[in-house]
Amino acid sequence: MKILTRYPAIKCLFLAAGISLCLGSCKSDKKADGDDDANVKAQTPVTVTTIDQSSLTDYIDLNATSVFQQKNYIKSNANGYIQQARALPGHFVNKGDVLFTVKTKEAQAIGNSINVLDTTLKFSGVNKIKSPGPGYVSQLSHQTGDYVQDGEALATISDRSSFVFVMQMPYELRQYVKQGQNIQLTLPGGQTVNSHVASFMPSVDTVAQTQGVVLKLNSGDQIPENLVAKARIVKSEKKNTTSLPKAALLANETQTEFWVMKLINPTTAVKVPVTRGIEMGDRVEILSPKFSADDKIVVTGNYGLPDTAKVKIVKQ
């Protein structure tokens, strides 16, 4: 103490050294804290998933429109007036049912005069028009009292037995559709019905290059005409195969190389090249390598990760 009192310069020197040590210690502590924060920030938040063993089906949905292939047109067989119209829109009629009675204009003009003059005559001038086959009255053109000419259309009967769906199929898919093949139809609202391929139209659309495929229902479901359904064409099917969510799969710009980010420990993910197979919805078949049920694959937060990346699992 006496030395420091006698020599003020030495006292100042020791004081400056002490301050420098304190400042250096503080900076070191701050730098260490900064490094810890950097390490925490370097961990990318991700979610992970595991492989799934299930069946996958590669398919395509095409439009199919309901239609009656055969329609019978009921026509008048004389010039005259419709005395009675028994056909009603939407009603089912059998073969031979009387749909219209037409009184000729001559009979309408002379009335019952001929029968009065000669009672042996049974002239009425009334013609009965019958249904040529069973079906539904899909169109009614005339009612009671209308004047019609010979050959004029009175109604249209849709033959129920000719009811089909016509699917418009791109010709390049012809290899996936065979005669007699079962095809599932999904109607608006989600109802599904089964059908089979009955025939192929003999021509294709010039512009769209689609071929009409006639699908016959396997059941007698009452379905209206002009309804558009989805016909599912199965291209391939795999039983009990390995798959991952589509989001877990990464690819290069040309879609020629594919890989996933697999966790090798709770905080590290590495790039693993894979060979993909078919797709179904949001899942993709993985042909190689063979992953185990315990392997964890990054499903979100994986985009842009380097070959080896620090990650933090936020949800599993």
C-alpha positions, 0 to 999 in steps of 0.5 A: 500500500505504501508503494502504491501511495508513493508511486501514483503511476503504478497505482493507475497501471494496476487499476487499468489492468483490472478494468481490462480483465473485467471487460474481457471477461464480459465480452467472452461471456457475451460471445459464448451466449451468442454462439449458443443462440447461433447453434439454436437458430441453425436447427430447422424446425421439421415434422417427421413421419414413418413408412407405411405398408399398404396397397397403392393403385395408380388410376385415372378418372374419366367422364362418362355420360348416361344415355339411352342408346335406343329411342322409339319415336311415336308418330301419327298415322293419319291427318287428324285430331288427337282424341286422347293422349295417355302418354305422360312424361316420365311414365313407363309404358309396355309394348302394345300400350295405347298411347294416342287415339287420333280421329281423322279430319274426314271423320271429324268433318262428317261425324256419324253420318255414314253409320246413320245411313248404313248401320252395317258400317262400323266406321269411326275414323279413329286410329289407335297408336300403340307403343312399339316397345317398353320404355319411359316417355322422355318427350311428349310433343302433343296433347289432347285436341291438337291437330297433327299430320301423318308422320308427325312425332307425338312422343319419344319412348326411351328404351330402358334396356338400352341405358348405358354410360358412354365414357370418353377415353383418350386413345393412348389409354386403350391398353388399360381398358378391355372388353368385359372389364369391370369399371367403377362409376362415381355419381354426383353426390358420391354414390358408386355403381359398378359397370362393365365395358360392353363395346367400343365406338368405331371412331375417335373424336377428330380434335380430342382424339378420344374414343367412346366406350360403352359401359353397361351397368351391372345392376338395375339402378334407376339413373336419369339420362345426361348424368355425368359420372366419373369412371375410374380406370386402374392402370396398375395396382400394388399390394402391401407396398412401402409408401411415404407422403408425397411431401416427404419426397424431394426432386431436382429441377428435371425430376430425374433424381429423388431423395428424402431427408432421413434422421440419423439422430434426434437432431441430424437429417441426411440426404438419402436417394430413393427410387419412386414407384406409383402414386396414389393421392398424396402417397408415393411408392418407395421401391428402394432403399428398404426403410425400417418401421423405425426410420424417421423421414422429414415430411415438412421443413425439408425443402432446401436442407443440405446433405447433412442438416441440423433439425429440430422436431416440432411435431411427430 
